[in-house]
Amino acid sequence: MSWDFALILFVLLVVTGVVWSLDYFFLRSRRRQRAAAEMARYDAAPTGVGSAEAAKLRREAYEKAHKVPWFIEYCVSFFPVILFVFVLRSFIVEPFRIPSGSMLPTLQNGDLILVNKFDYGIRLPVIDRKVVPLGNPDRGDVIVFRYPVDTDVDYIKRVVGIPGDEVVYRNKVLYLNGQEVPLERAGEFYEPDRSSYVGEFIETLGADTHRILLDRQRRQDLMPITDYPYRKNCNYFSGGVRCVVPEAHYFVMGDNRDNSLDSRYWGFVPDENIVGRAFFIWMNFGDLGRIGRFN
């Protein structure tokens, strides 16, 4: 969906940009020449009317000769706006809407967020090819990416494993490179999708601290939903999964651990699928207090 919008925006930019360039370098001067010639012809011809009426007729003749066709006028007017939106959305920040509760309690359904487009490198618009590498996702980053199973759909999850990491999720406990990821109980959280309370925990991934939801009493069987690339890097067993993250790929999970379709089910996120790092809630019409940065 976002790819389609980017393509439409690019086409509009090209069309309005070509028209703006033609108008600026060629058509504008021709209109001025045509208007000047019309004025000279009008001044040379006797009008037979008073000075005030003559001035009015002269002005009308000038405006008619200098009139800009509606299509050119619209393109010239909208080109700067489209250019600004295109540059902003392609290289700086892009807005997204959270459609589900898979990232609770960090992000809620209805949050409107901003995604940083340059932290991980500058990519060519539309084709999304990285041309200037500036950095890579780190453990704990919340990223937006094109869903590997269906790249027309955008997903948002948290990076748990980076290339080379061994990620093990066994009996609701996360292990990273052989070490249990620390959890600290933080109380209960009311989950709207289940209409019930679930345990809330503070999880620490490296230097990052964030909150997750986890029901340790609820059984969760993990099985792949598709034969994804690098499937051989993962081993499924009763109560969990073990994966080694391949080069240029990432293992991601939702903060709502029991209610998230993520790498545990469909594999790894290729670097080429990453859109950017989510960092700011700019609006939630149901709760204005949610506006601000998040971890």
C-alpha positions as CSV (number, residue, x, y, z in Angstrom):
1,M,0.0,0.0,0.0
2,S,2.8,2.5,1.0
3,W,4.7,1.4,-2.1
4,D,1.7,2.2,-4.4
5,F,1.4,5.6,-2.7
6,A,5.1,6.3,-3.2
7,L,4.8,5.4,-6.9
8,I,1.8,7.6,-7.4
9,L,3.6,10.5,-5.6
10,F,6.7,9.9,-7.8
11,V,4.6,10.0,-11.0
12,L,2.9,13.2,-9.9
13,L,6.3,14.7,-9.1
14,V,7.6,13.9,-12.5
15,V,4.6,15.2,-14.4
16,T,4.3,18.4,-12.4
17,G,8.1,18.9,-12.5
18,V,8.3,18.5,-16.3
19,V,5.4,21.0,-16.7
20,W,7.0,23.4,-14.2
21,S,10.4,23.2,-16.0
22,L,8.8,23.8,-19.5
23,D,6.8,26.7,-18.1
24,Y,9.8,28.3,-16.3
25,F,12.3,28.0,-19.1
26,F,10.2,28.3,-22.3
27,L,6.4,28.9,-22.0
28,R,6.6,31.9,-19.6
29,S,8.8,33.9,-21.9
30,R,6.6,33.0,-24.9
31,R,3.6,34.3,-23.0
32,R,5.4,37.6,-22.2
33,Q,6.4,38.0,-25.8
34,R,2.9,37.3,-27.0
35,A,1.4,39.7,-24.5
36,A,4.0,42.4,-25.5
37,A,3.1,41.9,-29.2
38,E,-0.6,42.2,-28.4
39,M,0.0,45.4,-26.5
40,A,2.1,46.9,-29.3
41,R,-0.7,45.9,-31.8
42,Y,-3.3,47.4,-29.5
43,D,-1.4,50.6,-29.0
44,A,-1.0,51.1,-32.7
45,A,-4.6,50.6,-33.5
46,P,-7.1,53.5,-32.9
47,T,-9.7,52.6,-30.2
48,G,-12.2,55.4,-30.5
49,V,-13.0,55.3,-26.7
50,G,-12.0,57.3,-23.7
51,S,-8.8,56.9,-21.8
52,A,-10.3,55.0,-18.9
53,E,-12.1,52.6,-21.2
54,A,-9.0,52.2,-23.3
55,A,-6.9,51.3,-20.3
56,K,-9.5,48.7,-19.3
57,L,-9.6,47.2,-22.8
58,R,-5.8,47.2,-23.0
59,R,-5.5,45.4,-19.6
60,E,-8.1,42.8,-20.7
61,A,-6.1,42.2,-23.9
62,Y,-2.9,41.8,-22.0
63,E,-4.5,39.3,-19.6
64,K,-6.0,37.3,-22.4
65,A,-2.6,37.1,-24.2
66,H,-0.8,36.2,-21.0
67,K,-3.3,33.8,-19.6
68,V,-1.9,30.5,-18.3
69,P,-3.7,27.3,-19.4
70,W,-5.4,25.7,-16.4
71,F,-3.4,22.4,-16.6
72,I,-0.1,24.3,-16.5
73,E,-1.3,26.6,-13.7
74,Y,-2.3,23.6,-11.5
75,C,1.0,21.8,-12.2
76,V,3.1,24.9,-11.5
77,S,1.2,25.6,-8.3
78,F,1.3,22.0,-6.9
79,F,4.9,21.1,-7.9
80,P,6.6,22.7,-4.9
81,V,4.1,21.1,-2.5
82,I,4.5,17.7,-4.1
83,L,8.3,18.1,-4.1
84,F,8.3,18.9,-0.4
85,V,6.1,16.0,0.5
86,F,8.2,13.6,-1.7
87,V,11.5,14.6,-0.2
88,L,10.1,14.6,3.3
89,R,8.5,11.2,3.0
90,S,11.3,9.5,1.0
91,F,14.3,10.7,2.9
92,I,13.4,12.1,6.3
93,V,10.2,10.8,8.0
94,E,7.1,8.9,6.9
95,P,3.8,8.6,8.8
96,F,2.1,5.3,9.5
97,R,-0.9,4.2,11.4
98,I,-0.8,1.3,13.9
99,P,-3.6,-1.1,12.8
100,S,-3.5,-3.7,15.6
101,G,-2.5,-4.5,19.2
102,S,0.6,-6.6,18.4
103,M,2.9,-3.9,19.8
104,L,1.0,-3.3,23.1
105,P,1.7,-1.7,25.5
106,T,4.3,0.3,23.5
107,L,2.0,1.2,20.6
108,Q,-1.8,1.0,20.5
109,N,-4.3,0.5,17.7
110,G,-4.9,4.0,16.3
111,D,-1.6,5.5,17.1
112,L,-0.3,7.7,14.3
113,I,3.5,7.4,14.3
114,L,6.5,8.9,12.5
115,V,9.2,6.7,11.0
116,N,12.8,7.9,10.6
117,K,13.9,7.2,7.0
118,F,17.6,8.0,7.2
119,D,19.0,6.3,10.4
120,Y,19.7,3.1,8.5
121,G,20.8,4.7,5.2
122,I,19.5,6.6,2.3
123,R,17.4,4.6,-0.2
124,L,16.2,5.4,-3.7
125,P,12.5,6.2,-3.6
126,V,10.1,3.7,-5.1
127,I,12.7,0.9,-5.7
128,D,13.9,1.2,-2.1
129,R,17.5,0.4,-2.9
130,K,20.0,1.6,-0.3
131,V,22.6,3.9,-1.9
132,V,24.2,5.5,1.2
133,P,24.6,3.2,4.2
134,L,24.5,5.2,7.5
135,G,23.7,2.5,10.1
136,N,21.9,-0.7,10.9
137,P,19.0,-1.6,13.2
138,D,20.1,-2.6,16.7
139,R,18.5,-4.8,19.3
140,G,15.5,-3.0,20.8
141,D,14.8,-0.8,17.8
142,V,11.1,-0.6,16.7
143,I,11.1,-0.8,12.9
144,V,8.6,-0.6,10.1
145,F,9.2,-3.1,7.2
146,R,7.5,-4.7,4.3
147,Y,6.1,-8.0,5.4
148,P,8.3,-10.7,3.8
149,V,5.3,-13.0,3.1
150,D,3.4,-10.1,1.4
151,T,5.6,-7.1,0.6
152,D,2.5,-5.0,-0.2
153,V,1.8,-4.9,3.6
154,D,3.7,-2.9,6.1
155,Y,4.5,-4.4,9.6
156,I,5.9,-2.9,12.7
157,K,7.9,-5.0,15.3
158,R,10.8,-4.8,17.7
159,V,14.3,-6.0,16.6
160,V,15.3,-8.8,19.0
161,G,18.1,-10.5,17.0
162,I,20.7,-8.9,14.6
163,P,22.9,-10.8,12.1
164,G,24.8,-13.6,13.8
165,D,22.6,-13.7,16.9
166,E,21.2,-16.9,18.3
167,V,17.6,-16.3,19.4
168,V,15.8,-18.9,21.5
169,Y,12.2,-18.5,22.7
170,R,11.5,-21.4,25.1
171,N,8.4,-21.7,27.4
172,K,7.8,-17.9,27.2
173,V,11.4,-17.1,28.1
174,L,13.6,-15.2,25.6
175,Y,17.3,-16.1,25.4
176,L,19.8,-14.2,23.3
177,N,23.2,-15.7,22.6
178,G,22.8,-18.1,25.4
179,Q,21.8,-15.5,28.0
180,E,18.3,-15.1,29.4
181,V,16.9,-11.6,28.6
182,P,16.1,-9.9,31.9
183,L,12.4,-9.3,32.7
184,E,11.0,-7.3,35.6
185,R,7.4,-7.5,36.6
186,A,5.6,-4.1,36.2
187,G,2.0,-5.0,37.0
188,E,-1.1,-5.8,35.0
189,F,-2.3,-4.4,31.7
190,Y,-5.8,-4.4,30.3
191,E,-5.7,-5.8,26.8
192,P,-8.8,-4.6,24.7
193,D,-8.5,-7.5,22.2
194,R,-9.0,-10.1,24.9
195,S,-11.1,-8.0,27.2
196,S,-8.9,-9.2,30.1
197,Y,-5.8,-8.3,32.1
198,V,-2.4,-9.7,31.2
199,G,1.0,-9.5,32.8
200,E,3.2,-6.4,32.0
201,F,7.0,-6.7,32.2
202,I,10.0,-4.5,31.7
203,E,12.4,-6.2,29.3
204,T,16.0,-5.2,28.8
205,L,17.7,-5.7,25.4
206,G,21.3,-4.4,25.7
207,A,21.0,-0.8,26.7
208,D,17.3,-0.6,25.7
209,T,14.5,-1.0,28.2
210,H,10.9,-1.3,27.1
211,R,7.6,-2.9,28.2
212,I,6.1,-6.1,27.0
213,L,2.9,-8.1,27.6
214,L,3.2,-11.8,28.6
215,D,0.9,-14.4,30.0
216,R,3.1,-17.1,31.3
217,Q,0.2,-19.4,32.1
218,R,-1.1,-19.4,28.5
219,R,0.3,-22.2,26.3
220,Q,1.8,-21.0,23.0
221,D,2.7,-23.5,20.3
222,L,5.1,-22.1,17.7
223,M,5.0,-23.5,14.2
224,P,6.0,-21.9,10.9
225,I,3.2,-20.6,8.7
226,T,5.3,-20.7,5.6
227,D,8.5,-22.2,4.2
228,Y,10.5,-18.9,4.6
229,P,14.0,-18.2,3.4
230,Y,16.8,-19.5,5.7
231,R,14.2,-21.9,7.2
232,K,17.2,-24.2,8.0
233,N,18.5,-21.6,10.4
234,C,15.5,-22.3,12.8
235,N,14.6,-25.4,14.8
236,Y,11.1,-25.7,16.2
237,F,10.5,-27.8,19.3
238,S,7.8,-28.3,21.9
239,G,7.2,-24.9,23.6
240,G,9.6,-22.9,21.5
241,V,12.0,-22.1,18.6
242,R,15.7,-21.6,18.2
243,C,17.0,-19.5,15.3
244,V,20.4,-18.2,14.1
245,V,19.9,-14.8,12.3
246,P,21.6,-14.9,8.9
247,E,23.6,-12.0,7.4
248,A,21.7,-8.9,6.4
249,H,18.5,-10.2,8.2
250,Y,16.8,-9.5,11.5
251,F,14.7,-11.4,14.0
252,V,11.7,-9.3,15.1
253,M,9.0,-9.8,17.7
254,G,5.9,-7.9,18.8
255,D,5.8,-6.5,22.4
256,N,2.5,-8.3,22.9
257,R,4.3,-11.6,22.9
258,D,1.2,-13.9,23.0
259,N,-0.6,-11.9,20.3
260,S,1.9,-11.1,17.6
261,L,2.6,-12.8,14.2
262,D,6.3,-12.2,13.9
263,S,9.7,-13.9,13.1
264,R,8.8,-16.9,15.3
265,Y,6.2,-17.8,12.6
266,W,7.4,-16.4,9.3
267,G,11.1,-16.0,9.6
268,F,13.6,-13.1,9.2
269,V,13.3,-9.6,7.9
270,P,15.7,-8.8,5.1
271,D,17.5,-5.5,5.3
272,E,16.1,-4.5,1.9
273,N,12.6,-4.7,3.4
274,I,13.2,-2.2,6.2
275,V,11.4,1.1,5.8
276,G,12.8,2.9,8.9
277,R,12.9,3.2,12.6
278,A,9.7,4.2,14.4
279,F,10.3,6.8,17.1
280,F,7.4,9.2,17.7
281,I,3.6,9.2,18.2
282,W,2.3,12.4,16.5
283,M,-1.4,11.8,17.1
284,N,-3.9,9.5,18.7
285,F,-7.4,11.0,18.3
286,G,-8.7,8.8,21.2
287,D,-6.0,9.7,23.6
288,L,-4.0,12.9,23.1
289,G,-1.8,12.1,26.1
290,R,-0.1,9.4,24.0
291,I,1.7,12.0,21.8
292,G,5.4,11.9,22.2
293,R,8.5,9.6,21.9
294,F,8.5,6.0,22.8
295,N,11.0,3.2,23.5
